[in-house]
Amino acid sequence: MWRIIPLSIIQSILLSGGQVLLKFALAKMGHFGWNWNFFIRLLTNWEFLGCGILYGGASLLWMYILKHFPFSMAYPMISLSYVFGMFAAIFFFHEHISVYRWCGVGFIMLGCCLIVK
């Protein structure tokens, strides 16, 4: 069952990468509006298109994981995306992460290891 770990890591990296690109895309968009101009700018934004590609890859890998592993084991592994999201916050958005949040990340990683056992 440890085979789920590398698959979940890759899936979580794709998912987190999609979130990072979505944040970059939305930062470039300016004001949100329900008009054609907004959606044309969105669909011609390379970060938004990259976000969709990463989400698509994450979804395909998620389907594989769901097909081959018990749901009670697979679903909690999505929480690994929180771990990668914290690192993305530091490296891409220059956010400061408190020690309490790092403790939470540690608990998430420990929980994933316990679920796989």
C-alpha positions as CSV (number, residue, x, y, z in Angstrom):
1,M,0.0,0.0,0.0
2,W,3.0,2.3,0.3
3,R,2.7,2.7,-3.5
4,I,0.0,5.3,-3.0
5,I,2.5,7.7,-1.5
6,P,4.5,8.7,-4.6
7,L,1.2,8.8,-6.7
8,S,-0.4,11.1,-4.1
9,I,2.7,13.3,-4.0
10,I,2.6,13.8,-7.8
11,Q,-1.1,14.4,-7.7
12,S,-0.8,16.9,-4.9
13,I,2.0,18.7,-6.7
14,L,-0.1,19.0,-9.8
15,L,-3.0,20.2,-7.8
16,S,-0.9,22.8,-5.8
17,G,0.8,23.9,-9.0
18,G,-2.6,24.5,-10.6
19,Q,-3.6,26.7,-7.5
20,V,-0.4,28.7,-7.8
21,L,-1.0,29.3,-11.5
22,L,-4.6,30.2,-10.8
23,K,-3.5,32.8,-8.2
24,F,-1.0,34.3,-10.7
25,A,-3.6,34.3,-13.4
26,L,-6.2,36.1,-11.3
27,A,-3.6,38.7,-10.1
28,K,-3.1,39.7,-13.7
29,M,-6.8,39.9,-14.4
30,G,-7.7,43.0,-12.5
31,H,-11.3,43.5,-11.5
32,F,-13.5,40.4,-11.7
33,G,-16.6,40.9,-13.9
34,W,-19.3,38.9,-15.5
35,N,-18.7,40.2,-19.0
36,W,-17.2,39.0,-22.2
37,N,-14.1,41.1,-21.9
38,F,-13.1,39.5,-18.6
39,F,-13.6,36.0,-19.9
40,I,-11.7,36.7,-23.1
41,R,-8.8,38.0,-21.0
42,L,-9.0,35.0,-18.8
43,L,-9.0,32.5,-21.7
44,T,-6.0,34.2,-23.3
45,N,-4.0,34.2,-20.0
46,W,-1.3,31.5,-20.2
47,E,-1.3,31.0,-16.4
48,F,-5.0,30.2,-16.5
49,L,-4.4,27.7,-19.3
50,G,-1.5,26.1,-17.5
51,C,-3.8,25.9,-14.4
52,G,-6.3,23.9,-16.4
53,I,-3.6,21.6,-17.7
54,L,-2.3,20.9,-14.3
55,Y,-5.8,20.4,-12.9
56,G,-6.5,18.0,-15.7
57,G,-3.4,16.0,-15.0
58,A,-4.2,15.9,-11.3
59,S,-7.8,14.7,-12.1
60,L,-6.5,11.9,-14.3
61,L,-4.1,10.7,-11.7
62,W,-6.8,11.0,-9.1
63,M,-9.0,8.7,-11.1
64,Y,-6.2,6.1,-11.3
65,I,-5.7,6.4,-7.5
66,L,-9.4,6.0,-6.8
67,K,-9.6,3.0,-9.1
68,H,-6.7,1.1,-7.4
69,F,-6.8,2.0,-3.8
70,P,-9.5,2.0,-1.0
71,F,-11.3,5.4,-0.8
72,S,-10.6,5.5,2.9
73,M,-6.9,5.5,2.2
74,A,-6.9,7.6,-1.0
75,Y,-9.1,10.5,0.0
76,P,-7.0,11.7,3.1
77,M,-3.9,11.7,0.9
78,I,-5.3,14.8,-0.9
79,S,-4.2,16.6,2.3
80,L,-0.6,16.4,1.0
81,S,-1.6,19.3,-1.3
82,Y,-1.7,21.5,1.8
83,V,1.9,20.7,2.5
84,F,2.9,21.7,-1.0
85,G,0.7,24.7,-0.8
86,M,2.6,25.9,2.2
87,F,5.9,25.6,0.3
88,A,4.4,27.4,-2.6
89,A,3.3,30.2,-0.3
90,I,6.9,30.7,0.7
91,F,8.6,30.4,-2.6
92,F,6.1,32.0,-5.0
93,F,4.3,34.5,-2.8
94,H,6.9,35.2,-0.2
95,E,4.6,34.6,2.7
96,H,5.8,34.0,6.3
97,I,4.5,30.8,7.8
98,S,4.2,30.6,11.6
99,V,5.5,27.7,13.6
100,Y,1.9,26.7,14.4
101,R,1.2,26.2,10.7
102,W,4.4,24.1,10.3
103,C,3.2,22.0,13.2
104,G,0.0,21.5,11.3
105,V,1.9,20.4,8.2
106,G,3.8,17.9,10.3
107,F,0.6,16.5,11.6
108,I,-0.8,16.2,8.1
109,M,2.4,14.3,7.0
110,L,2.2,12.0,10.1
111,G,-1.5,11.4,9.4
112,C,-0.8,10.3,5.8
113,C,1.9,7.9,7.0
114,L,-0.5,6.4,9.6
115,I,-3.3,6.1,7.0
116,V,-1.1,4.1,4.6
117,K,0.1,1.7,7.3
